[in-house]
Amino acid sequence: MHSTFFDALAEASLRAVSTFSPQDLSSISWSFAVVAVLNRPLLQVIGEEACKADESSPQDLANTAWAFASLRIFYEPLVAAIAMASKQTLDQFSCQNLANTAWAFAKVV
């Protein structure tokens, strides 16, 4: 049911991913995880771009971590980047952000 739409979304996202903000990256990965659609080429590129992202919000970090863990994708550079960024902004995390990030790390590490 979702596959045609998500195939088209993945194709369009792959063409534009270098222009995405950290929120865009987390939202796209989150949407694929919610409907359990695993598009490895897209998520690989999102993971690479998210590693380079500056100034990701706690929500962006938590959502990206949750999405990758929900889809059972362990991309070590992304986990390391999220861990480092989270340490620097931990005091800004909501309880939900903390719980989602901790759950994601427990699931994939």
C-alpha positions as CSV (number, residue, x, y, z in Angstrom):
1,M,0.0,0.0,0.0
2,H,2.7,2.5,1.0
3,S,5.4,1.1,-1.3
4,T,4.6,3.2,-4.4
5,F,4.5,6.4,-2.5
6,F,7.6,5.7,-0.4
7,D,9.5,4.5,-3.5
8,A,8.8,7.9,-5.1
9,L,9.6,9.7,-1.8
10,A,12.9,7.9,-1.6
11,E,13.8,8.7,-5.2
12,A,13.0,12.4,-4.7
13,S,14.8,12.5,-1.4
14,L,17.9,10.9,-2.9
15,R,18.1,13.7,-5.5
16,A,17.7,16.4,-2.9
17,V,19.2,15.0,0.3
18,S,22.3,17.3,0.2
19,T,20.0,20.3,0.7
20,F,18.1,18.8,3.7
21,S,18.3,20.3,7.1
22,P,18.9,18.1,10.2
23,Q,15.1,18.3,10.8
24,D,14.4,17.2,7.2
25,L,16.8,14.2,7.6
26,S,15.2,13.2,10.9
27,S,11.7,13.6,9.5
28,I,12.3,11.6,6.4
29,S,14.0,8.7,8.3
30,W,11.2,8.9,11.0
31,S,8.5,8.6,8.4
32,F,10.1,5.5,6.8
33,A,10.4,3.9,10.2
34,V,6.8,4.6,11.3
35,V,5.5,2.7,8.3
36,A,8.4,0.1,8.5
37,V,9.6,0.8,5.0
38,L,13.3,-0.1,4.7
39,N,15.0,1.8,1.8
40,R,18.7,1.1,2.5
41,P,20.1,3.4,-0.2
42,L,18.1,6.4,1.1
43,L,18.9,5.6,4.8
44,Q,22.6,5.1,4.0
45,V,22.7,8.6,2.4
46,I,20.6,10.1,5.3
47,G,23.0,8.5,7.8
48,E,26.0,10.0,6.0
49,E,24.4,13.5,5.7
50,A,23.3,13.4,9.4
51,C,26.9,12.7,10.4
52,K,27.9,16.0,8.8
53,A,24.9,18.0,10.2
54,D,25.7,20.9,12.5
55,E,23.3,22.2,15.1
56,S,20.9,19.3,15.2
57,S,18.2,19.8,17.8
58,P,17.7,17.2,20.6
59,Q,14.4,16.3,18.8
60,D,16.3,15.7,15.5
61,L,18.9,13.6,17.2
62,A,16.3,11.5,19.1
63,N,14.1,11.0,16.0
64,T,17.0,10.0,13.8
65,A,18.3,7.6,16.4
66,W,14.8,6.2,17.0
67,A,14.2,5.8,13.2
68,F,17.4,3.9,12.5
69,A,17.0,1.6,15.6
70,S,13.4,0.9,14.7
71,L,14.4,-0.2,11.2
72,R,17.3,-2.2,12.8
73,I,20.0,-0.2,11.1
74,F,23.3,0.1,12.9
75,Y,25.5,2.7,11.2
76,E,28.4,3.2,13.5
77,P,29.4,6.7,12.3
78,L,25.9,7.9,12.9
79,V,25.6,6.4,16.3
80,A,29.0,8.1,17.2
81,A,27.8,11.4,15.8
82,I,24.5,11.3,17.6
83,A,26.3,10.4,20.9
84,M,28.8,13.2,20.6
85,A,26.1,15.8,19.7
86,S,23.8,14.5,22.5
87,K,26.6,14.9,25.1
88,Q,27.0,18.5,24.1
89,T,23.3,19.4,24.4
90,L,22.1,16.9,27.0
91,D,20.7,19.6,29.2
92,Q,18.4,20.6,26.4
93,F,16.8,17.2,25.9
94,S,13.2,16.6,27.0
95,C,12.5,13.4,29.0
96,Q,11.0,12.0,25.8
97,N,14.1,12.8,23.8
98,L,16.3,11.2,26.4
99,A,14.1,8.1,26.5
100,N,13.9,7.7,22.7
101,T,17.7,8.1,22.3
102,A,18.5,5.7,25.2
103,W,16.1,3.2,23.8
104,A,17.6,3.5,20.3
105,F,21.2,3.1,21.6
106,A,20.1,0.1,23.6
107,K,18.5,-1.5,20.6
108,V,21.4,-1.1,18.2
109,V,24.6,-1.1,20.3
